[in-house]
Amino acid sequence: MSPAGAPTPIVLLPVGSDEGALDACLAALDAGTPPGTRVWLADNAQSGPRGIDLIESWLARTRLQAGYTRRTAPVAEAAHLAEALRACGDSVVAVLSPDARPTPGWLGALADCFRHDPKIATATPWCNAGETAAWPRIGEIETNLPAPAPLAEACARLAARASELPAAVAHAVLLRGSACAAAGGLDAASFHSWPVALIDLSLRLAGLGWRNVLCPSAFVLREVESVPGAGDMDALAARWPNWNARIATFLMDDPLRALREQLHAALAVAPGQSPQLDLFPDAT
């Protein structure tokens, strides 16, 4: 739940061109998010006629307080997110990848991280394709997973506090709007892609004393990892020369290994746990 007197975070979903992924994302969002949550579907002129029909049909039946906007012409991914986040002002915003599938309770768990520590600026949930936040193995993509409900139940059983990440990860992230604004927001002039612009923002936040953390009690599914924009990693390395060494050290040391093992153990005793189910039958 959110802090006393604080509004529920806004969910910002940048609409993509993959209608199948969007349909699955919207279904999971509706099923796993509290009714009345504010949701903004921000279309960077990506969706076609079928995608627009899908969105309109979902808007007509969703339990969420959802709205849809569409740009007349596309801009770079980072520029699109920067524009949307500026419009949200100092609000707490959960940015969800358009191919992500949040599990039940995801948003409340992320909001709880902010409630427990006001110095947290970004909170990232587990993901089966979450790079540094990946489960069951760091830096790997796993498509053969339990069903979302038992997975969410197992995450909720973890008593561990939020743990440090080198930077937030783009499958899903809760952003403290006031902190991001103080750090200068997304640098859409230097970076084209959202994942790399998010890393840069995370590093600037850390430099100002804010925390970038893993929320161990939330899980968001997706099929693939994010892809950096052309030239973005070179620009990131030029600005942050120690980034490559830092991320390599994190991947090798895997300081979240114990948390991964705790989640595995919690899943093993989750009520009604069934054998593993392939959530992505088309993946190879």
Phi, psi and chi 1 to 4 in degrees:
 res  aa     phi    psi   chi1   chi2   chi3   chi4
   1 MET       -  163.8   56.2 -169.2  -64.4      -
   2 SER   -83.7  163.0  -60.9      -      -      -
   3 PRO   -56.3  152.7  -21.6   30.9      -      -
   4 ALA   -57.0  128.0      -      -      -      -
   5 GLY    81.0   -4.5      -      -      -      -
   6 ALA   -96.1  143.1      -      -      -      -
   7 PRO   -71.7  156.0   27.2  -34.6      -      -
   8 THR   -63.2  141.4  -57.4      -      -      -
   9 PRO   -56.8  153.5  -24.4   34.3      -      -
  10 ILE   -82.5  135.8  -60.5  169.2      -      -
  11 VAL   -96.9  121.4  177.1      -      -      -
  12 LEU  -107.6  116.5  173.4   58.8      -      -
  13 LEU  -117.4  103.5  177.8   63.2      -      -
  14 PRO   -71.4  119.2   24.5  -30.2      -      -
  15 VAL   -73.3  131.6  175.6      -      -      -
  16 GLY  -102.1 -175.0      -      -      -      -
  17 SER   -95.2   -8.2   58.1      -      -      -
  18 ASP   -87.1  101.7 -174.7  -27.4      -      -
  19 GLU   -65.1  -37.4  -69.9   93.1   -6.9      -
  20 GLY   -62.7  -44.9      -      -      -      -
  21 ALA   -65.7  -39.9      -      -      -      -
  22 LEU   -64.8  -41.9  177.8   61.9      -      -
  23 ASP   -59.4  -45.4 -168.8   17.5      -      -
  24 ALA   -66.0  -39.2      -      -      -      -
  25 CYS   -63.0  -46.9  176.7      -      -      -
  26 LEU   -65.0  -38.4  -67.0  175.7      -      -
  27 ALA   -64.0  -44.8      -      -      -      -
  28 ALA   -67.4  -38.2      -      -      -      -
  29 LEU   -61.7  -44.8 -178.3   62.4      -      -
  30 ASP   -64.7  -40.3 -148.0   23.8      -      -
  31 ALA   -75.4  -30.5      -      -      -      -
  32 GLY  -108.8    8.2      -      -      -      -
  33 THR  -122.6  140.4  -50.6      -      -      -
  34 PRO   -58.1  137.8  -25.2   34.4      -      -
  35 PRO   -54.6  142.8  -23.4   33.4      -      -
  36 GLY    87.7   -7.4      -      -      -      -
  37 THR   -60.3  137.0  -61.8      -      -      -
  38 ARG   -75.7  127.7  -66.9  173.0  -66.0  170.0
  39 VAL  -130.5  131.7  177.3      -      -      -
  40 TRP  -117.1  113.4  179.0    8.6      -      -
  41 LEU   -89.3  108.3  -52.7 -176.5      -      -
  42 ALA  -106.1  108.4      -      -      -      -
  43 ASP   -96.3  116.0 -171.1  -13.5      -      -
  44 ASN   -85.8   47.2 -171.6   22.7      -      -
  45 ALA    54.2   41.6      -      -      -      -
  46 GLN  -105.0  -35.6  -62.1  -66.4  -54.2      -
  47 SER   -77.7  142.3   58.2      -      -      -
  48 GLY   -92.2 -173.2      -      -      -      -
  49 PRO   -55.8  -41.1  -25.9   35.0      -      -
  50 ARG   -67.3  -39.0 -178.3  173.9  177.4  -87.8
  51 GLY   -64.6  -39.9      -      -      -      -
  52 ILE   -66.3  -40.8  -66.8  174.2      -      -
  53 ASP   -61.3  -41.1  -72.6  -14.5      -      -
  54 LEU   -61.7  -45.0 -174.0  157.5      -      -
  55 ILE   -63.8  -46.1  -69.3  168.3      -      -
  56 GLU   -62.7  -39.2  -70.0  176.9  -13.3      -
  57 SER   -64.8  -41.8  175.3      -      -      -
  58 TRP   -65.7  -42.1 -178.3   79.5      -      -
  59 LEU   -60.9  -32.7  -70.9  172.3      -      -
  60 ALA   -73.3  -20.3      -      -      -      -
  61 ARG  -120.6   -9.0   67.1  177.6 -173.0  -85.7
  62 THR   -67.4  151.4 -177.4      -      -      -
  63 ARG   -85.4   -6.5  -52.7  167.3  -55.4  134.6
  64 LEU   -89.2  157.9  -52.8  175.3      -      -
  65 GLN   -88.0   85.2 -175.3 -178.5  -30.0      -
  66 ALA  -112.2  149.1      -      -      -      -
  67 GLY  -139.3  161.4      -      -      -      -
  68 TYR  -134.6  132.9  169.6   69.7      -      -
  69 THR  -129.7  154.8   61.2      -      -      -
  70 ARG  -139.1  128.4  177.1 -177.9  171.4   88.0
  71 ARG   -70.9  151.8  -69.4 -176.3   55.0   84.8
  72 THR   -76.7  -24.6   56.6      -      -      -
  73 ALA  -146.1  145.7      -      -      -      -
  74 PRO   -75.2  154.2   27.6  -34.3      -      -
  75 VAL  -127.1  177.1  -66.6      -      -      -
  76 ALA   -60.5  152.0      -      -      -      -
  77 GLU   -56.2  -46.9 -176.0 -178.9   40.9      -
  78 ALA   -64.1  -38.5      -      -      -      -
  79 ALA   -65.0  -38.4      -      -      -      -
  80 HIS   -63.7  -46.7 -178.8 -134.3      -      -
  81 LEU   -66.9  -38.2  -93.7  -62.6      -      -
  82 ALA   -62.2  -41.4      -      -      -      -
  83 GLU   -62.4  -45.3  178.8 -178.6   66.9      -
  84 ALA   -66.9  -41.9      -      -      -      -
  85 LEU   -67.5  -35.1  -70.6  172.1      -      -
  86 ARG   -62.3  -38.6  -78.4 -164.5  -58.8  -89.6
  87 ALA   -66.2  -26.3      -      -      -      -
  88 CYS   -81.5  -10.8  -67.1      -      -      -
  89 GLY    61.5 -132.4      -      -      -      -
  90 ASP   -86.9    7.7  -72.2  -14.4      -      -
  91 SER   -64.3  155.1  -60.8      -      -      -
  92 VAL   -81.7  125.5  175.0      -      -      -
  93 VAL  -127.0  132.0  179.9      -      -      -
  94 ALA  -100.5  112.5      -      -      -      -
  95 VAL   -92.8  122.3 -177.6      -      -      -
  96 LEU  -115.6  130.4 -171.0   64.0      -      -
  97 SER   -62.5  143.2  170.6      -      -      -
  98 PRO   -67.9  -12.1   22.4  -32.7      -      -
  99 ASP  -106.9   11.0   65.9  -19.3      -      -
 100 ALA   -83.7  158.3      -      -      -      -
 101 ARG  -132.8   93.0  -57.3  176.5 -171.6 -177.0
 102 PRO   -66.8  142.2   22.1  -31.2      -      -
 103 THR   -91.2  161.9   64.2      -      -      -
 104 PRO   -54.6  136.5  -28.2   36.3      -      -
 105 GLY    84.8    1.8      -      -      -      -
 106 TRP   -58.6  -44.8   72.4  -73.1      -      -
 107 LEU   -72.2  -40.5 -170.4   59.6      -      -
 108 GLY   -63.1  -38.6      -      -      -      -
 109 ALA   -65.2  -42.3      -      -      -      -
 110 LEU   -63.9  -42.7  -69.9  171.6      -      -
 111 ALA   -63.2  -34.2      -      -      -      -
 112 ASP   -62.9  -34.8  -84.7  -12.8      -      -
 113 CYS   -58.2  -44.4  -78.7      -      -      -
 114 PHE   -65.4  -36.9  -82.0   21.0      -      -
 115 ARG   -66.6  -36.9  178.3  171.5   62.5   87.2
 116 HIS   -75.5  -26.7  -69.9  145.3      -      -
 117 ASP  -145.5  109.0 -173.8  -10.9      -      -
 118 PRO   -70.9   -4.7   24.4  -33.7      -      -
 119 LYS   -91.9   -1.2  -65.9  -56.7  -66.5  180.0
 120 ILE   -79.1  124.9  -67.1  175.8      -      -
 121 ALA  -102.7  -30.5      -      -      -      -
 122 THR  -136.2  135.0   74.5      -      -      -
 123 ALA  -125.8  125.8      -      -      -      -
 124 THR  -115.1  131.9  -60.0      -      -      -
 125 PRO   -82.8  167.3   31.8  -34.9      -      -
 126 TRP   -58.4  158.4  -68.5  113.9      -      -
 127 CYS  -156.3  145.8 -176.5      -      -      -
 128 ASN   -71.2  -12.6   59.4  -61.0      -      -
 129 ALA  -134.9   50.5      -      -      -      -
 130 GLY  -106.8   18.2      -      -      -      -
 131 GLU    57.5 -113.2  -56.7  165.9    1.1      -
 132 THR   -69.3  -21.8   56.5      -      -      -
 133 ALA  -101.5   21.2      -      -      -      -
 134 ALA   -78.2  145.3      -      -      -      -
 135 TRP  -137.1  137.8 -175.4   88.4      -      -
 136 PRO   -88.3  -10.2   30.1  -35.8      -      -
 137 ARG  -128.8  137.4  -70.3  170.5  -63.4  -82.9
 138 ILE   -63.3  137.0 -168.8  169.6      -      -
 139 GLY    70.7   11.1      -      -      -      -
 140 GLU  -122.6  155.9  -64.3 -175.2   17.5      -
 141 ILE  -100.3  127.4  -59.8  173.1      -      -
 142 GLU  -121.9  123.4  176.0   60.7   65.4      -
 143 THR  -104.3  -12.6   58.6      -      -      -
 144 ASN   -98.6   96.1 -168.3   34.5      -      -
 145 LEU  -131.3  161.7  -70.6  173.2      -      -
 146 PRO   -63.4  167.2  -17.9   29.9      -      -
 147 ALA   -63.4  155.4      -      -      -      -
 148 PRO   -57.1  -40.1  -26.8   35.2      -      -
 149 ALA   -63.7  -51.0      -      -      -      -
 150 PRO   -62.0  -34.9  -22.6   32.7      -      -
 151 LEU   -63.3  -44.1 -164.5   54.8      -      -
 152 ALA   -64.9  -39.9      -      -      -      -
 153 GLU   -62.0  -41.7  -69.5  173.6   10.3      -
 154 ALA   -65.4  -41.9      -      -      -      -
 155 CYS   -60.9  -40.6  -74.4      -      -      -
 156 ALA   -65.5  -22.0      -      -      -      -
 157 ARG   -78.9  -15.2  -66.4  167.5   67.8   92.5
 158 LEU   -71.7  130.4  -64.0 -175.2      -      -
 159 ALA   -97.1   -1.9      -      -      -      -
 160 ALA   -66.9  147.0      -      -      -      -
 161 ARG   -79.3  167.8  -68.7 -176.9  178.1  -87.3
 162 ALA   -59.3  140.8      -      -      -      -
 163 SER  -118.0  151.2  -60.4      -      -      -
 164 GLU   -67.6  140.3  -56.1  -60.1  -39.5      -
 165 LEU  -116.6  153.2  -72.4  174.6      -      -
 166 PRO   -60.7  -34.9  -18.4   29.6      -      -
 167 ALA  -164.5  161.3      -      -      -      -
 168 ALA   -65.5  157.9      -      -      -      -
 169 VAL  -118.4  146.7 -170.2      -      -      -
 170 ALA   -83.1   -4.2      -      -      -      -
 171 HIS   -63.4  -38.3   56.6  -83.5      -      -
 172 ALA  -166.9  137.5      -      -      -      -
 173 VAL  -152.9  137.9   58.8      -      -      -
 174 LEU   -96.5  126.7 -169.8   66.3      -      -
 175 LEU  -114.6  133.7  -59.6  172.2      -      -
 176 ARG   -85.3  107.5 -166.6 -178.8  -62.8  -86.2
 177 GLY   -57.4  -40.0      -      -      -      -
 178 SER   -64.5  -39.7   56.7      -      -      -
 179 ALA   -67.8  -43.4      -      -      -      -
 180 CYS   -63.0  -39.8  -65.8      -      -      -
 181 ALA   -64.8  -40.3      -      -      -      -
 182 ALA   -64.8  -28.8      -      -      -      -
 183 ALA   -86.0   -0.4      -      -      -      -
 184 GLY    98.9   -0.2      -      -      -      -
 185 GLY    71.4 -173.0      -      -      -      -
 186 LEU   -68.1  138.0  -74.7 -176.1      -      -
 187 ASP   -92.6   83.0 -176.4   -3.1      -      -
 188 ALA   -76.2  -10.9      -      -      -      -
 189 ALA   -79.1  -27.3      -      -      -      -
 190 SER  -101.0  -23.9  -58.5      -      -      -
 191 PHE  -129.0  143.8  -56.7   99.8      -      -
 192 HIS   -95.6  -35.0  -59.5  -73.3      -      -
 193 SER   -99.8  148.2   61.0      -      -      -
 194 TRP   -62.5  -44.7  158.7 -119.4      -      -
 195 PRO   -58.5  -42.3  -23.8   34.2      -      -
 196 VAL   -78.2  -37.4 -177.0      -      -      -
 197 ALA   -61.4  -33.6      -      -      -      -
 198 LEU   -68.5  -39.0  178.4   60.0      -      -
 199 ILE   -60.6  -47.8  -65.8  172.0      -      -
 200 ASP   -59.2  -44.7  171.9   68.1      -      -
 201 LEU   -61.2  -42.6  174.9   60.4      -      -
 202 SER   -60.3  -42.0  -60.0      -      -      -
 203 LEU   -68.1  -37.1  -64.8  175.6      -      -
 204 ARG   -67.3  -38.6  -77.0 -174.6  -81.4  121.4
 205 LEU   -62.2  -45.0  -74.3  164.0      -      -
 206 ALA   -61.2  -37.9      -      -      -      -
 207 GLY   -64.4  -23.4      -      -      -      -
 208 LEU   -94.0    4.8  -67.3  173.5      -      -
 209 GLY    97.2    3.5      -      -      -      -
 210 TRP   -84.4  163.5  -65.1   93.7      -      -
 211 ARG  -109.4  142.4  -61.9  179.4   65.0 -159.9
 212 ASN  -113.9  117.2  -57.8  -68.0      -      -
 213 VAL  -129.8  159.2  -56.0      -      -      -
 214 LEU   -87.8  132.2  170.3   78.9      -      -
 215 CYS   -95.4  104.5  174.4      -      -      -
 216 PRO   -72.7  -11.6   26.0  -32.5      -      -
 217 SER   -98.4   12.2   53.1      -      -      -
 218 ALA  -129.9  146.2      -      -      -      -
 219 PHE  -139.0  133.1 -154.2  111.1      -      -
 220 VAL  -129.2  127.9  169.7      -      -      -
 221 LEU   -92.2  151.8  -59.4  154.3      -      -
 222 ARG  -160.1  169.3   73.0 -177.4  -50.2 -168.0
 223 GLU   -91.3  -32.7  -64.5 -173.5   44.4      -
 224 VAL  -136.8  162.8  -64.2      -      -      -
 225 GLU   -81.9  162.9  -67.9 -179.8  -11.5      -
 226 SER   -69.7  154.0  -59.4      -      -      -
 227 VAL  -114.3  125.7  178.2      -      -      -
 228 PRO   -66.6  151.5  -16.9   29.6      -      -
 229 GLY   -74.1  159.4      -      -      -      -
 230 ALA   -58.8  125.3      -      -      -      -
 231 GLY    82.2   -7.7      -      -      -      -
 232 ASP   -68.0  -40.5  -83.4   -1.6      -      -
 233 MET   -67.8  -33.3  -65.4  -52.3  -63.4      -
 234 ASP   -66.2  -41.9  -69.2  -22.8      -      -
 235 ALA   -64.7  -37.9      -      -      -      -
 236 LEU   -65.6  -43.4 -173.9   71.6      -      -
 237 ALA   -65.4  -33.5      -      -      -      -
 238 ALA   -68.3  -38.2      -      -      -      -
 239 ARG   -79.2  -37.0  176.7  171.2  -67.8  177.2
 240 TRP  -125.2   81.5  -55.4   98.0      -      -
 241 PRO   -59.6  -23.9  -22.6   33.2      -      -
 242 ASN   -93.0    3.3   67.6  -20.6      -      -
 243 TRP   -63.0  -47.5  168.9 -108.7      -      -
 244 ASN   -60.7  -41.5  -72.5  -26.6      -      -
 245 ALA   -67.2  -37.8      -      -      -      -
 246 ARG   -66.7  -44.2 -179.0  179.9  178.0 -172.6
 247 ILE   -71.1  -35.4 -167.2   67.0      -      -
 248 ALA   -64.2  -41.1      -      -      -      -
 249 THR   -63.6  -41.1  -61.4      -      -      -
 250 PHE   -63.1  -44.0 -171.4   91.0      -      -
 251 LEU   -65.7  -37.8  -68.4  170.6      -      -
 252 MET   -74.0  -42.3  -71.7 -173.3  -66.5      -
 253 ASP   -77.7  -29.8  -67.7  -12.9      -      -
 254 ASP    46.3   67.3 -169.5    8.3      -      -
 255 PRO   -66.6  -10.4   24.4  -34.1      -      -
 256 LEU   -96.8   10.6  -58.1  179.4      -      -
 257 ARG   -57.2  -43.6 -178.4 -176.8  -65.8  114.9
 258 ALA   -62.9  -37.8      -      -      -      -
 259 LEU   -65.7  -39.8  -90.8  179.6      -      -
 260 ARG   -60.9  -42.0  -70.1 -175.6  173.4   83.6
 261 GLU   -66.1  -36.9  -67.3  172.0   -7.6      -
 262 GLN   -63.1  -41.1  -72.2  179.3   36.8      -
 263 LEU   -65.8  -40.4  177.1   53.0      -      -
 264 HIS   -59.8  -43.9 -178.7   80.1      -      -
 265 ALA   -66.8  -40.0      -      -      -      -
 266 ALA   -64.6  -37.2      -      -      -      -
 267 LEU   -67.1  -34.3 -173.8   61.7      -      -
 268 ALA   -65.4  -25.4      -      -      -      -
 269 VAL  -112.3   10.9  -62.4      -      -      -
 270 ALA   -64.3  136.1      -      -      -      -
 271 PRO   -58.8  135.1  -22.1   33.0      -      -
 272 GLY    70.2   18.8      -      -      -      -
 273 GLN   -63.7  132.7  171.1   60.5    4.3      -
 274 SER  -110.7  168.7   59.2      -      -      -
 275 PRO   -57.4  160.1  -24.1   34.0      -      -
 276 GLN   -58.1  141.2  -74.0 -169.5  -26.4      -
 277 LEU  -119.1  138.9  -61.1  175.4      -      -
 278 ASP   -82.0  104.8 -172.4   -7.0      -      -
 279 LEU   -75.5  -17.2  -63.4  178.6      -      -
 280 PHE  -125.5   74.1  -49.0  116.0      -      -
 281 PRO   -63.8  -19.4   22.5  -34.0      -      -
 282 ASP   -88.0   -9.2  -65.3  -30.2      -      -
 283 ALA   -73.8  148.6      -      -      -      -
 284 THR  -120.7      -   56.5      -      -      -
